[in-house]
Amino acid sequence: MDKMRFESTDIIDKNIKKISQLFPGIVIEGKVNFDLLRSLLGDEVHGDEAYEFTWVGKGAAIAEAGRPIRKTLLPCKEESKNWDTTENLYIEGDNLDVLKLLQESYLGKVKMIYIDPPYNTGNDFVYRDNFMQDKDEYDEEAGVYDEDGDRLFRNTESNGRFHSDWCSMMYPRLVLARNLLREDGVIFISIDDNEVAQLRKICDEVFGESNFVSQLIWQRAFSPKNDAKFVSCSHDYVLIYAKAIGSFAIGRLERTEKANARYSNPDSDPRGVWMSSDISVKTYTAENDYPITTPSGRVIEPPAGRCWSLSKKAFFDRLHDNRIWFGPDGNNTPRIKRFLTDLRKEGMTPTSILFHKEVGHSQEGAQEVVSIFNGQGLFDGPKPVRLLLRLLTLANTGEDSIILDFFSGSASTAHAIMRYNADKGGKRKFIMVQVPEECPPGTKAAKAGYANICEIGKERIRRAGEKIKAEAGMLGQDLDIGFRVLKLDSTNMRDVFYSAGEYSQDMLSALEDNIKEDRSDMDLLYACLLDWGLPLSFPHTREQISGFTVHTYNDGDLIACFDKDISNDVVKEIARRCGSPEREGLATRAVFRDLSFANSPAKINVEEIFKLLAPNTSVRVI
């Protein structure tokens, strides 16, 4: 039986294997011959200058994205809401580590990512991802390091690496985020003027310049600041990048009454109001260059250097269908009639400016938090729900889409997704990730009893969900307003710090069990889900079979028993379930722990049982 790895994906190793499949000769002893690779790609090897975007620490940031970790996510049922039925996740921990752990379970499954990262104003906390320093060295250099080792520090402008540290923080997270997107997926990133130029360059490199969709301008303020030094800044940006621009389709907006008012029906067409548009185009095609005779008898040629957008057949088809308009006197240049009934189905093309009247402003976002928390303003700078609702529409999210926010903050994104599901229908699922940043003593949040930002975010989801469900009435009965809480922690496995010669018999006896004493069956189960690449939101059951506890995940995708010295009857029952006709053609997995078997012959016997009863089942031990 194979052993569980309990280590995040080694992305660098996977990429090397992909390259070696394309160019087998360039990987020698696990190392890539980059000069040979360049030659095979038709690039001469020399030292010519090339356009590139770089900063101090970029190489380390790139390497960090691919470096595996030995950590896990511990389920926290007591802080969750509707644990057994919800498909939403709230994950507490450093988002870089969390993104690494999600690489297998959510690879290519996320439809939309929205993040509102630190703007790097000189006051925001950002991450310093330097794993080579110990805690004392870090304390001396940065001055901020909590008892759990979270790497948060205030990146002031006096820091000589002001922009570099911010870029190093963002780069690996975006690399890992891209891996999680579906082919038709899209990422939205809120940012201001301080780092928008750097962020554009990073995203061009990570996502590809050709996958840039737009740089939206959000009017976050509705009134100018008269005390501004030079210009009162009233906007932020939202960058949009697709995973693969050819697979992504922008969502259309619902038409407004103002837009509809531009349509009329001067010829009393029974199909309703319409608007006409020009049929000439700049791109010349000979077959679309033909004369058109108006009802009044006037012959009209395309404008000089242009041609008609319609072929001759297409034009006459529309003419016979009364979709060509020659003006009230029948003598004007022909135009295509576009009916409002048709355009309503398509929706309106979004624009690059997000006006606060349409999507809300920063004060609205703050007021929403105040309203939810009974008049208490517990969080600075939350995005308004209406802004997130607009982005959910632009992302063209389907009814069962997964949306990820790994700078969750006050959980505005989760709030918006629940509202969107209530308004539009569907079961869009969210994954919120937030480091448990401490609420400083003396702040309103601390005085209200909230120890960290995660507590505020979880409570907001609870309260907002109940409010949305109540407002939806009967239509909201199936609305998912719950979430499973998972917390980043060290591996479940014991650490070994001794060389072979340093072990005593007593020490070896103490280490017979390779699992930490404080870890539960549920902790082990979720570690197995991560290791096997299974989603973390599926239902699972726990039952007693012949006195042993058996966990069944998602109707048999994985069956686990972590008890000691389990009987053959239990092993046979698990194998029968894995090999049942209902599971035919589906992936089945079974996992035990080393101490489940008294000795090596017992372990071999388990393998024989599965070969007989469930030969297609993957069996592992921890």
Summary of the structure (lengths in Angstrom):
residues: 622
radius of gyration: 29.8
end to end distance: 10.0
largest distance: 107.4
contacts: 1846
relative contact order: 0.13
helix: 37%
strand: 20%
